[in-house]
Amino acid sequence: MKAINKNYIFQQPINYASNDNKLSLAKCKKILNVDGFCYTDEEVIKIRDWLYHMVDIAIDALDKNAKKIKTSN
C-alpha cells in the first residue's frame, strides 16, 4: 500500500461556497479539545478543513453512484 503524504492533503484546494458554512473555530475546539487533548488554532483549522475535504469527496462519490444507478434502471 502506498504511503500518503499528509502535507499533500492539506495543500489541496477546498471548494466551499463560503467560510460561513463551516463550523466555527470555537465550536471545533470544543469538540476536539477533550480528554486531555489540546490542539492549537492552526491544528484545529487543518483538521476541520481536512474533514470538510473528506466530506466533499464522499458526496462526489455518492453523486456518481446515484447517477450510475439512475442510468442503469
Backbone torsions as a table, in degrees:
resi	resn	phi	psi	omega
1	MET	NA	134.2	-177.2
2	LYS	-76.5	136.2	178.9
3	ALA	-72.5	145.3	179.4
4	ILE	-98.9	130.3	175.2
5	ASN	-79.3	107.4	-175.6
6	LYS	-62.3	-33.7	178.6
7	ASN	-65.0	-31.1	178.6
8	TYR	-62.5	-40.5	-178.5
9	ILE	-60.4	-44.0	-176.1
10	PHE	-76.1	-11.7	179.6
11	GLN	-91.3	-7.9	-177.5
12	GLN	-73.6	143.3	177.4
13	PRO	-66.5	142.6	179.1
14	ILE	-112.8	127.4	-174.0
15	ASN	-98.5	102.0	175.5
16	TYR	-126.8	151.1	176.2
17	ALA	-62.4	-43.7	175.6
18	SER	-165.3	164.6	176.9
19	ASN	-68.3	-16.0	-179.8
20	ASP	-62.9	-23.4	-178.4
21	ASN	-82.6	-12.0	-177.7
22	LYS	-83.8	155.2	170.3
23	LEU	-62.3	145.1	179.9
24	SER	-68.4	158.0	177.3
25	LEU	-59.4	-41.7	-179.6
26	ALA	-61.9	-42.8	179.4
27	LYS	-65.0	-43.1	179.3
28	CYS	-63.3	-41.9	179.3
29	LYS	-63.2	-39.0	179.0
30	LYS	-63.1	-39.2	179.9
31	ILE	-71.7	-43.9	-171.9
32	LEU	-83.7	-34.8	-174.4
33	ASN	-87.5	71.3	177.5
34	VAL	-129.4	166.0	176.3
35	ASP	52.5	39.6	176.1
36	GLY	87.3	-5.5	177.3
37	PHE	-78.0	143.5	178.9
38	CYS	-144.2	89.4	-179.0
39	TYR	-84.6	147.0	174.6
40	THR	-75.1	165.6	177.5
41	ASP	-56.8	-43.3	-179.0
42	GLU	-62.1	-42.4	179.2
43	GLU	-65.2	-41.2	179.4
44	VAL	-63.2	-42.8	179.0
45	ILE	-62.8	-42.6	178.5
46	LYS	-63.9	-42.3	178.3
47	ILE	-63.7	-47.2	179.6
48	ARG	-59.5	-46.7	-178.9
49	ASP	-65.0	-38.5	178.4
50	TRP	-63.9	-43.0	178.7
51	LEU	-63.5	-41.3	176.4
52	TYR	-63.5	-37.9	177.7
53	HIS	-62.6	-44.3	178.6
54	MET	-63.0	-38.2	177.3
55	VAL	-63.8	-42.4	177.2
56	ASP	-58.5	-43.1	179.2
57	ILE	-63.9	-44.6	-179.7
58	ALA	-63.5	-42.2	179.5
59	ILE	-64.6	-43.1	177.1
60	ASP	-59.4	-42.7	179.7
61	ALA	-64.3	-42.2	178.4
62	LEU	-64.1	-41.8	178.2
63	ASP	-61.2	-44.6	179.7
64	LYS	-64.0	-40.0	179.0
65	ASN	-65.7	-42.2	179.2
66	ALA	-62.9	-38.8	178.1
67	LYS	-65.0	-38.8	178.3
68	LYS	-64.2	-40.7	-179.2
69	ILE	-66.7	-41.7	179.2
70	LYS	-62.5	-41.4	-177.4
71	THR	-76.4	-22.5	-178.5
72	SER	-84.3	-15.7	-179.8
73	ASN	-86.0	NA	NA
